[in-house]
Amino acid sequence: MTIDRAVMAFAGLVVLVSLALAQTQSPLWLLLTAFVGLNLIQASFTGFCPAAMVFKRLGVKAGKAFT
């Protein structure tokens, strides 16, 4: 698995968990979904992604987007 795929999988997981928490706990959890979406948009323009930096430190091999 590359950093690119790990970031996408992590973002998808966070969105799904956020939606489940919004359904069962509080609608305020939808703010987490919005944060993930905004972070993905800014990462596509700037190339800066904190999750990619964490995965790189964990030893996940580089992909094409986050080197």
C-alpha positions, 0 to 999 in steps of 0.5 A: 500500500502506498501513502496515496492509498493509505490517505484515501482509505483513512479519509474514507474511514474517518468520513464513515465513522463521522457519519455513524457518530452523527447518526447515533450521537450528535449532528455536530460530528458532521463537522469532522466530515466537513474538515476531512473534505476541506483538507482533501481539497487543500491537499490537492492544491498545495500537496501538504497533507498531515496524514501523508506525513504521519504515514510516511513516518510510519514507513509506508512507501511513497506513491505518486501524489505524496512523495 
